[in-house]
Amino acid sequence: MAQRGPSEILLRVGAQVRRRRQALDLSMRELAERAGLSPRFVADVEAGNGNIAVGRLAGIAKALDVPLAELVRETHVDSEREAIDRLFEGRTDAELGRVRRTLELMLGRSRPSVVALLGIRGAGKSAVGERVARHLHVPFVELDERIEAAAGMSRNDLFAFHGEPYFRQLESRSLAEVVSDASPCVLALPGGVVGNDSAVALLRATCFTVWLRAEPEDYWRRVFEQGDTRPIEGRENAMDELRRLVKERDALYGQADLVVQTSQRSVDEAVELVLKGLKRNGVP
């Protein structure tokens, strides 16, 4: 790796001093007064001219209210930090708290408190999820309901008027709100969430995911038992379409932290398997 010369380091320090001074809305004279230095010296520092004594640079850092190391940090790192800092500007303490908790989960500094249920409609996410939540003494949340509340309309109307891309945007946003709240819960997810890359990335980083798996015939039967005839409306080959959908999504659902086969099992049996799997994995 090539060594950086003194001039490059001085230029970097100067750029950092100038950037921080401008962020604080200080003139060179005001910074000089704070640091007990001359305005000319501050100007030379920002221009990358001359040698800088460590003591004087420390005085500038103190006047700028930053650690001395901040002034010599690599530029590309600073650029990333500044980009992140800009995202936080004007945010409330509550919003910043949610961001911090989400980052702690993503960086592995805390354990997942959200159990997220995956599966096609008819997998048993609501029936199993409600009972699992009751056993764990935590709320049960339907992400579809959160999305509908955010949109101010039903899921069907949302798709009809705005299309799937907008639905997926609300899906990602609603999911982020749930996981950033840091409150333990059991969360039932829309079946198509596995096609939403941003939502999947957040799920992997912050939730313990459970795939409630079933055979196509069981999905079909359960949906009809709920009185939902939408799967066959306007579709001559609805069952064949369902089989294709199951085949397409199996590989995506299969990346879940826990897989529970619900076919040939009662709701109580599926709940027991989920609870055992959670306990085995130390969740929540």
Residue pairs with C-beta under 8 A, 6 or more apart in sequence:
6 51
7 48
9 72
10 48
10 49
10 50
10 51
10 52
11 48
12 48
12 72
12 74
12 75
13 45
13 48
13 52
13 57
13 71
13 72
14 45
14 46
14 47
14 48
15 46
15 48
15 75
16 70
16 71
16 72
16 73
16 78
17 31
17 42
17 45
17 46
17 60
17 64
17 71
18 46
19 78
19 82
20 64
20 66
20 70
20 71
21 28
21 31
21 46
21 64
24 64
24 65
26 34
28 39
28 42
28 43
28 46
29 39
31 42
31 60
31 63
31 64
32 38
32 39
32 41
32 42
34 63
35 42
35 56
35 59
35 60
35 62
35 63
36 59
37 56
37 59
37 60
41 56
42 60
44 50
45 52
45 57
45 60
57 68
57 71
58 68
60 71
61 67
61 68
61 70
61 71
64 71
88 96
88 99
91 99
98 177
98 180
98 181
98 182
99 180
101 110
101 180
101 181
101 182
102 176
102 179
102 180
102 202
102 206
104 110
105 112
105 179
105 205
105 206
106 205
106 206
111 282
111 283
111 284
112 206
112 207
112 208
112 283
112 284
113 182
113 183
113 184
113 185
113 284
114 178
114 179
114 184
114 185
114 186
114 187
114 206
114 207
114 208
114 284
115 132
115 136
115 185
115 186
115 187
115 207
115 208
115 210
115 278
115 283
115 284
116 187
116 189
116 203
116 207
116 208
116 209
116 210
117 123
117 125
117 128
117 129
117 186
117 187
117 188
117 189
117 209
117 210
117 212
118 125
118 189
118 193
118 194
118 209
118 210
118 211
118 212
118 253
118 256
119 125
119 191
119 211
119 212
119 213
119 214
119 253
120 191
120 214
120 219
120 242
120 245
120 246
120 249
121 191
121 219
121 223
121 228
121 231
122 214
122 218
122 219
122 220
122 221
122 222
122 223
122 226
123 191
123 212
123 213
123 214
123 219
123 222
123 262
124 212
124 214
124 222
124 262
124 267
124 270
125 188
125 189
125 212
126 142
126 188
127 267
128 212
128 262
128 267
128 270
128 271
128 274
129 140
129 186
129 187
129 188
130 140
130 186
131 267
131 268
131 271
132 140
132 186
132 271
132 274
132 275
132 278
133 139
133 140
133 185
133 186
134 140
135 271
135 275
136 184
136 186
136 275
136 278
136 284
138 183
138 184
138 185
138 186
138 284
139 183
139 185
139 186
140 185
140 186
140 188
141 178
141 185
141 186
141 187
141 188
142 188
143 171
143 174
143 175
143 178
143 187
143 188
143 189
143 190
143 193
144 155
144 188
144 190
146 174
146 177
146 178
147 155
147 158
147 167
147 170
147 171
147 174
147 190
148 154
148 155
148 158
150 170
150 173
150 174
151 158
151 162
151 170
153 161
155 167
158 166
158 167
158 170
159 167
164 192
168 195
168 196
168 199
171 190
171 193
171 196
171 199
172 196
172 198
172 199
172 202
175 189
175 193
175 199
175 202
175 203
176 202
178 185
178 187
179 202
179 206
179 207
184 284
187 207
189 203
191 249
193 199
193 200
193 203
194 200
194 249
194 252
194 253
195 252
200 252
203 209
204 255
208 257
208 258
208 278
208 281
208 283
208 284
209 255
209 256
209 257
209 258
210 256
210 257
210 258
210 259
210 260
210 274
210 277
210 278
211 253
211 254
211 256
211 258
211 259
211 260
212 260
212 262
212 270
212 274
213 250
213 253
213 259
213 260
213 261
213 262
213 263
214 222
214 261
214 262
214 263
215 263
216 239
216 242
216 243
216 246
218 262
218 263
219 242
219 246
220 231
220 239
220 242
223 231
224 231
231 238
231 242
232 238
235 241
253 259
257 281
258 274
258 277
258 278
258 281
260 270
260 273
260 274
260 277
262 270
265 273
278 284
